[in-house]
Amino acid sequence: MALRRLLVSAPRRSLCTPTAIDTTKGARWYETHYELRSLKYHQRLRVKCLHSEDETLPSLTPLFSACNWLEREIYDMYGIMFRDHPDLRRILTDYGTKDHPLRKDYPLSGYTEVRYDVDKKRVVIDDLELAQEFRMPDLTSTWRK
């Protein structure tokens, strides 16, 4: 709440880019970054929020209208929920998509194939039956050993 008060009272403030990272530290952990800029004082502030998969973050859309689409992109790609967002729905992927493509547990080959059928003259969705293993990447750097 103190950060929110600071953002509201700061003169000539702007939000550069909110981004997210799937860190996969133990359980499902995400980092959401907000880079804020003061045009008056020529300073930048980066706020990093470390949170679990089931936590919701407060939306900054009431403070920065441009945050509307950016938070929707983060939701669509990572599945991170934003509390009090006016229109939190998918923006980049199809509405029928169940997963979030930038998560590290996203399947590499997919479960469906979307194609145009010339005979039916429409787009059809076929189920795929491919063996898919659960992936848990080893994030330790080989350079630090």
Order of alpha helices (4+ residues) and beta strands (2+ residues): alpha-beta-beta-beta-beta-alpha-beta-beta-beta
